[in-house]
Amino acid sequence: MMSSIQPVWDYAKEMYGSTCNACHAAPNPAHFTANGWISGLKAMSAYYRLNKNEERTLLKYLQNHAKDTGGQGQH
């Protein structure tokens, strides 16, 4: 167990930047809603190479930092 989720969010933020910025400017995670990130990530899945665990972590990061969840990753 971890006392803080922050190390996971830090890892996911770095993964998001390196993965998405490779092809285009990655939007701020708070740009889309939590549900919007599901379809957005699925649409981009042909362009990145993440394993299932990495993809799930990235999606949770984006959803927890989305505009309709407060954009702060506190969930």
NORWOFEN-V132589 format. One record per backbone hydrogen bond with DSSP energy under -1.0 kcal/mol. CO is the residue of the C=O (numbers start at 1). NH is the residue of the N-H. If there is no record, write none. Layout:
# NORWOFEN-V132589
[[CO,NH] [CO,NH]]
This chain:
# NORWOFEN-V132589
[[5,9] [6,10] [7,11] [8,12] [9,13] [10,14] [11,15] [12,16] [13,17] [14,18] [15,19] [16,20] [17,21] [20,23] [20,24] [28,31] [32,67] [33,37] [35,39] [36,40] [37,41] [38,42] [39,43] [40,44] [44,47] [51,55] [52,56] [53,57] [54,58] [55,59] [56,60] [57,61] [58,62] [59,63] [60,64] [63,66] [64,73] [66,69] [66,71]]
